[in-house]
Amino acid sequence: MRKFSIIVAGGKGLRMGSDLPKQFLLLKEKPVLMRTLEIFSDYDPSMKLILALPEDHIPYWNELCQTYHFNRKVSIVKGGATRYHSVKNALETIAEDGIIAVHDGVRPLITIGLIDRCFKEAEKFKNAIPFIPVSESLREVNGEKNQRVDRSKFVMIQTPQVFEVQLLKEAFRQRYRDEFTDEASMIEFMDIPVHLVEGIPQNIKITHPADLVFAEAFLAHEESKK
């Protein structure tokens, strides 16, 4: 079955304390976004990769590709005002059936193993959403009051979120809602069960400076084992 991946990279990097969007920051001497794209390309070189970027970021991305000799085949579409609109723009460029992943461009520690697991599970269950258990204690805050909640009933969701192409297209025919925080929430509004698959702890989203420090250390540790 034909595979597709939409890589969403619309962040402004405000929480990183940097003028440079976080997807363009260097991770072990290579832009974060470039590392993410390379892993998906390595997983399946025949897969169609679509990168959703804000229009004003595209020239800079093209410069980075020349500087770092990045020659992987990637189609670029203009990102929208929200993740929903960026993914929708990318999805409209796909005319074939198959299985499609949607992944955050700032999750560069994704592995080929997790990508493969999500695609295979989506082929069987129509969708596959990676998760990891909650390891911290949780409290529910309601105004000035707060109370303990059972963390075993909660999980943290990651990407890639993988779907049958037609299922995802049907989800995007819905009118936009603020509750559409990710693609899984969209199919849930269609009363379609969300199929969870085990994720990996290192598949973090680079959001804060400490995340970049962790990613650097993790990659250094992985390289030391080779």
C-alpha positions in Angstrom: 0.0 0.0 0.0 1.4 3.4 -0.9 2.8 5.4 1.9 2.7 9.2 2.5 3.9 11.4 5.3 3.1 15.0 6.1 5.7 16.8 8.2 4.3 19.8 9.9 6.7 22.6 10.7 4.9 25.8 11.6 6.4 26.7 14.9 7.7 30.2 15.7 10.1 29.1 18.5 8.8 31.6 21.0 9.2 29.3 24.0 12.7 28.5 22.9 13.7 32.1 23.5 15.2 32.3 20.0 14.5 34.5 17.0 15.0 31.4 14.8 12.0 29.0 14.5 12.7 25.9 16.5 12.5 23.6 13.5 15.6 25.4 12.1 17.7 25.3 15.2 20.8 23.1 15.0 20.9 19.6 16.6 24.4 18.2 16.4 25.3 20.5 13.6 22.2 19.9 11.5 18.8 21.6 11.5 16.1 19.8 13.6 13.7 19.6 10.7 16.3 18.1 8.4 17.0 15.3 10.9 13.3 14.5 11.1 12.8 14.3 7.3 15.9 12.1 6.9 14.5 9.5 9.2 11.2 9.2 7.3 13.1 9.1 4.0 15.4 6.4 5.3 12.4 4.4 6.5 10.9 4.2 3.0 12.7 6.1 0.2 9.7 5.6 -2.1 7.3 7.3 0.3 6.0 10.7 -0.7 7.1 13.3 1.8 5.2 16.5 2.1 6.5 19.4 4.2 4.1 22.0 5.4 5.9 25.3 6.1 4.8 28.9 6.6 5.2 30.7 3.3 7.7 33.2 4.7 9.9 30.3 6.0 10.2 28.6 2.6 13.1 30.7 1.2 15.1 30.2 4.4 14.5 26.4 4.2 15.7 26.4 0.6 18.9 28.1 1.7 19.4 25.5 4.4 19.0 22.7 1.9 21.8 24.2 -0.2 24.0 24.9 2.8 23.7 21.3 4.2 23.5 19.6 0.8 20.1 18.2 1.7 18.8 16.4 -1.4 16.0 14.2 -0.2 12.9 14.4 -2.3 10.4 16.5 -0.4 7.3 18.4 -1.7 6.6 21.7 0.0 3.2 23.2 0.7 2.3 26.4 2.3 1.3 26.0 5.9 -2.0 27.5 7.3 -2.9 29.5 10.3 -3.2 26.4 12.5 -2.0 22.8 12.4 -5.4 21.8 11.0 -5.1 24.1 8.1 -1.5 23.1 7.4 -2.3 19.4 7.3 -5.4 20.1 5.2 -3.3 22.0 2.6 -0.9 19.1 2.4 -3.6 16.5 2.2 -5.2 18.2 -0.8 -2.1 17.3 -2.8 -2.7 13.6 -2.4 -4.9 11.9 -5.0 -4.1 8.3 -4.3 -5.3 5.9 -1.7 -2.8 4.5 0.9 -1.6 5.1 4.4 -0.5 8.5 5.6 1.4 9.7 8.6 1.3 13.2 10.2 4.3 14.1 12.2 5.7 17.1 14.0 8.8 18.4 12.3 10.3 19.1 15.8 10.2 15.5 16.9 13.7 14.5 15.5 14.3 11.5 17.8 11.6 9.5 16.1 12.9 6.0 15.1 12.4 3.9 12.0 11.0 1.2 14.3 8.2 3.4 15.6 7.3 4.7 12.2 7.1 1.1 10.9 5.0 0.0 13.8 2.5 2.8 13.3 2.2 2.2 9.6 1.6 -1.6 10.1 -1.0 -1.0 12.8 -2.8 1.6 10.7 -3.1 -0.9 7.9 -4.9 -3.3 10.3 -7.0 -0.8 12.3 -7.4 2.2 9.9 -5.4 4.4 12.3 -2.5 4.2 14.8 -1.7 6.8 17.4 1.5 6.4 19.5 1.4 7.1 23.2 3.6 6.8 26.3 2.3 6.4 29.9 2.2 9.3 32.3 5.1 9.0 34.7 4.4 12.1 36.9 1.6 12.6 39.5 -1.4 14.5 38.1 -3.8 16.9 39.7 -7.0 18.3 38.2 -7.3 22.1 38.8 -10.7 23.6 39.0 -10.6 27.3 39.8 -9.0 27.6 43.2 -9.4 23.9 44.0 -7.4 21.0 42.8 -7.5 17.2 43.4 -5.5 14.1 42.7 -6.4 12.0 39.6 -5.5 8.5 38.8 -2.6 8.8 36.3 -3.1 5.2 35.1 -6.2 6.4 33.3 -4.2 8.9 31.2 -1.5 8.7 28.5 0.5 11.2 26.6 0.1 11.3 22.8 2.9 11.5 20.3 3.3 11.6 16.5 3.4 10.2 13.9 -0.4 9.7 13.8 -1.1 7.4 10.9 -4.3 6.8 9.0 -5.9 5.4 5.9 -5.8 8.3 3.4 -9.6 8.3 2.8 -10.3 8.2 6.5 -8.2 11.3 7.1 -9.7 13.1 4.2 -13.1 12.4 5.5 -12.1 13.8 8.9 -10.9 17.0 7.2 -14.3 17.5 5.6 -15.6 18.4 9.1 -15.9 22.1 10.0 -12.9 23.2 12.1 -13.4 23.1 15.9 -11.1 24.4 18.6 -11.2 20.9 20.0 -9.2 19.6 17.0 -5.8 19.6 18.7 -4.6 16.7 16.6 -5.8 14.3 13.9 -6.8 11.7 16.5 -9.3 14.1 18.0 -10.8 14.7 14.6 -11.6 11.0 13.9 -12.9 10.7 17.4 -15.5 13.4 16.6 -16.6 11.0 13.8 -17.2 8.2 16.5 -14.3 6.2 15.1 -12.2 4.4 17.7 -8.7 5.7 18.2 -6.2 2.8 18.1 -3.3 3.4 20.4 0.2 1.9 19.9 3.2 2.0 22.2 5.4 5.0 21.6 9.0 5.7 22.7 10.1 8.0 25.6 12.7 9.8 23.5 10.2 10.9 20.9 9.9 14.4 22.5 8.7 17.6 20.9 11.4 20.2 20.9 9.7 23.1 22.6 12.0 24.4 25.4 15.8 24.9 25.5 16.1 21.9 27.8 14.5 19.7 25.1 17.3 20.6 22.7 19.9 19.8 25.4 18.3 16.4 26.0 18.2 15.7 22.3 21.9 16.5 21.9 22.8 14.3 24.8 20.6 11.4 23.6 22.1 11.5 20.1 25.6 11.6 21.5 24.8 8.6 23.7 23.4 6.7 20.7 26.5 7.4 18.6 28.8 6.2 21.4 27.1 2.8 21.2 28.0 2.3 17.5 
